Amino acid sequence: MSFQRQVSHALDEEHRTTLDLLGRIEHAFARAPRSGAGNDPELAKVAASFARHLEQDVKRHFDFEEEQLFTRLSDAGEGDIAALLAEEHEAIRAVTDEMLPLARAAAMGSLDDAGWNTLKTGALEMVERQVSHIQKETMALLPMLDDLLDDDTDRELAFAYAAG
């Protein structure tokens, strides 16, 4: 899709980057053995990328949407989609909270087999949830923003998002 607003474009680009990462995570973790995975340096690299994503990207992205966009959607009569996306954020954050310490330990090579199995299951769940969530945002949220935001607000929000 091609989006008109800077905010929509920035979020779409971030979604695409996230989908690429989630694909690598899914591929690596789906193929990971049930034991001995803690000794695999490639899995450790993927776990490190996963940890960075959980630690930085999820929070930043979700906070921006909730603080800057969902209220605007609600005010424009689109509260149902804002509420649905916020509920999904909450569910994804719950998985994030559980997975982050495991992903960090896996990246450092200090996760036992039971921990790897928990991480593997949780990472695959996270992939499924985030892919579905991104699809909803791409099909609903981003087009709504193109219609909702004026040029000045779009520019202001784009700068705020870029600044972090």
SEDOKE-145805 format. One line per field, with one value per residue (C-alpha): residue in three letters; residue number from 1; x, y, z. Coordinates in steps of 0.5 Angstrom, whole numbers, plus 500, padded with zeros to 3 digits. Example, Ala and Ser with C-alpha at 12.3 -4.5 7.8 and 13.67 -1.06 7.14 Angstrom:
aa <- [Ala | Ser]
i <- [1 | 2]
X <- [525 | 527]
Y <- [491 | 498]
Z <- [516 | 514]
***
This chain:
aa <- [Met | Ser | Phe | Gln | Arg | Gln | Val | Ser | His | Ala | Leu | Asp | Glu | Glu | His | Arg | Thr | Thr | Leu | Asp | Leu | Leu | Gly | Arg | Ile | Glu | His | Ala | Phe | Ala | Arg | Ala | Pro | Arg | Ser | Gly | Ala | Gly | Asn | Asp | Pro | Glu | Leu | Ala | Lys | Val | Ala | Ala | Ser | Phe | Ala | Arg | His | Leu | Glu | Gln | Asp | Val | Lys | Arg | His | Phe | Asp | Phe | Glu | Glu | Glu | Gln | Leu | Phe | Thr | Arg | Leu | Ser | Asp | Ala | Gly | Glu | Gly | Asp | Ile | Ala | Ala | Leu | Leu | Ala | Glu | Glu | His | Glu | Ala | Ile | Arg | Ala | Val | Thr | Asp | Glu | Met | Leu | Pro | Leu | Ala | Arg | Ala | Ala | Ala | Met | Gly | Ser | Leu | Asp | Asp | Ala | Gly | Trp | Asn | Thr | Leu | Lys | Thr | Gly | Ala | Leu | Glu | Met | Val | Glu | Arg | Gln | Val | Ser | His | Ile | Gln | Lys | Glu | Thr | Met | Ala | Leu | Leu | Pro | Met | Leu | Asp | Asp | Leu | Leu | Asp | Asp | Asp | Thr | Asp | Arg | Glu | Leu | Ala | Phe | Ala | Tyr | Ala | Ala | Gly]
i <- [1 | 2 | 3 | 4 | 5 | 6 | 7 | 8 | 9 | 10 | 11 | 12 | 13 | 14 | 15 | 16 | 17 | 18 | 19 | 20 | 21 | 22 | 23 | 24 | 25 | 26 | 27 | 28 | 29 | 30 | 31 | 32 | 33 | 34 | 35 | 36 | 37 | 38 | 39 | 40 | 41 | 42 | 43 | 44 | 45 | 46 | 47 | 48 | 49 | 50 | 51 | 52 | 53 | 54 | 55 | 56 | 57 | 58 | 59 | 60 | 61 | 62 | 63 | 64 | 65 | 66 | 67 | 68 | 69 | 70 | 71 | 72 | 73 | 74 | 75 | 76 | 77 | 78 | 79 | 80 | 81 | 82 | 83 | 84 | 85 | 86 | 87 | 88 | 89 | 90 | 91 | 92 | 93 | 94 | 95 | 96 | 97 | 98 | 99 | 100 | 101 | 102 | 103 | 104 | 105 | 106 | 107 | 108 | 109 | 110 | 111 | 112 | 113 | 114 | 115 | 116 | 117 | 118 | 119 | 120 | 121 | 122 | 123 | 124 | 125 | 126 | 127 | 128 | 129 | 130 | 131 | 132 | 133 | 134 | 135 | 136 | 137 | 138 | 139 | 140 | 141 | 142 | 143 | 144 | 145 | 146 | 147 | 148 | 149 | 150 | 151 | 152 | 153 | 154 | 155 | 156 | 157 | 158 | 159 | 160 | 161 | 162 | 163 | 164]
X <- [500 | 502 | 501 | 500 | 502 | 509 | 506 | 503 | 509 | 514 | 509 | 509 | 516 | 517 | 512 | 516 | 522 | 519 | 516 | 523 | 525 | 519 | 520 | 528 | 525 | 520 | 525 | 530 | 526 | 521 | 528 | 531 | 532 | 529 | 535 | 542 | 540 | 544 | 550 | 548 | 551 | 546 | 540 | 544 | 544 | 537 | 535 | 539 | 535 | 529 | 531 | 533 | 526 | 522 | 526 | 526 | 521 | 515 | 515 | 517 | 512 | 506 | 507 | 507 | 500 | 497 | 499 | 499 | 494 | 489 | 486 | 485 | 482 | 477 | 475 | 474 | 469 | 474 | 474 | 473 | 479 | 483 | 480 | 482 | 489 | 490 | 488 | 492 | 498 | 496 | 497 | 503 | 506 | 504 | 508 | 514 | 515 | 515 | 520 | 525 | 529 | 529 | 531 | 537 | 539 | 539 | 543 | 548 | 548 | 546 | 539 | 538 | 534 | 527 | 528 | 530 | 523 | 519 | 523 | 521 | 514 | 513 | 517 | 513 | 507 | 509 | 511 | 504 | 501 | 505 | 504 | 496 | 497 | 501 | 496 | 490 | 494 | 496 | 489 | 485 | 490 | 494 | 489 | 485 | 491 | 492 | 484 | 485 | 491 | 492 | 499 | 501 | 499 | 502 | 509 | 509 | 507 | 512 | 518 | 516 | 516 | 523 | 525 | 523]
Y <- [500 | 507 | 512 | 520 | 522 | 522 | 518 | 513 | 512 | 512 | 506 | 502 | 502 | 500 | 495 | 492 | 492 | 488 | 483 | 482 | 481 | 476 | 472 | 471 | 469 | 465 | 461 | 460 | 458 | 454 | 450 | 450 | 443 | 442 | 441 | 444 | 450 | 454 | 452 | 455 | 462 | 463 | 462 | 467 | 472 | 472 | 472 | 478 | 481 | 479 | 482 | 489 | 489 | 487 | 492 | 498 | 497 | 494 | 500 | 506 | 504 | 502 | 508 | 513 | 510 | 510 | 517 | 520 | 516 | 512 | 518 | 522 | 516 | 516 | 523 | 522 | 516 | 511 | 508 | 501 | 500 | 504 | 500 | 493 | 495 | 498 | 491 | 487 | 492 | 489 | 482 | 483 | 487 | 481 | 476 | 481 | 481 | 474 | 473 | 479 | 476 | 469 | 472 | 476 | 470 | 466 | 472 | 471 | 463 | 462 | 459 | 452 | 447 | 448 | 456 | 455 | 451 | 456 | 462 | 458 | 457 | 464 | 467 | 463 | 466 | 473 | 472 | 470 | 476 | 481 | 479 | 479 | 486 | 489 | 487 | 490 | 497 | 496 | 495 | 500 | 504 | 507 | 509 | 512 | 516 | 519 | 521 | 524 | 528 | 535 | 537 | 541 | 535 | 530 | 534 | 535 | 527 | 525 | 529 | 527 | 520 | 520 | 524 | 518]
Z <- [500 | 499 | 504 | 504 | 511 | 514 | 520 | 516 | 512 | 518 | 521 | 515 | 514 | 521 | 520 | 514 | 518 | 524 | 519 | 517 | 524 | 526 | 520 | 522 | 529 | 526 | 522 | 527 | 533 | 529 | 527 | 534 | 537 | 544 | 547 | 546 | 543 | 548 | 544 | 538 | 536 | 530 | 535 | 540 | 535 | 533 | 541 | 541 | 536 | 539 | 546 | 542 | 539 | 545 | 549 | 545 | 539 | 542 | 547 | 543 | 537 | 542 | 547 | 541 | 538 | 544 | 547 | 540 | 535 | 539 | 542 | 536 | 533 | 538 | 538 | 530 | 532 | 531 | 538 | 537 | 532 | 537 | 543 | 539 | 538 | 545 | 547 | 543 | 545 | 552 | 550 | 546 | 552 | 557 | 552 | 552 | 559 | 560 | 554 | 555 | 560 | 557 | 550 | 554 | 557 | 550 | 547 | 553 | 552 | 559 | 558 | 559 | 555 | 559 | 558 | 551 | 550 | 554 | 549 | 543 | 544 | 547 | 541 | 536 | 540 | 539 | 532 | 531 | 535 | 532 | 525 | 526 | 529 | 524 | 519 | 522 | 523 | 516 | 513 | 518 | 522 | 517 | 512 | 517 | 519 | 512 | 512 | 519 | 520 | 517 | 514 | 520 | 525 | 521 | 521 | 528 | 530 | 525 | 528 | 535 | 533 | 529 | 536 | 540]
***
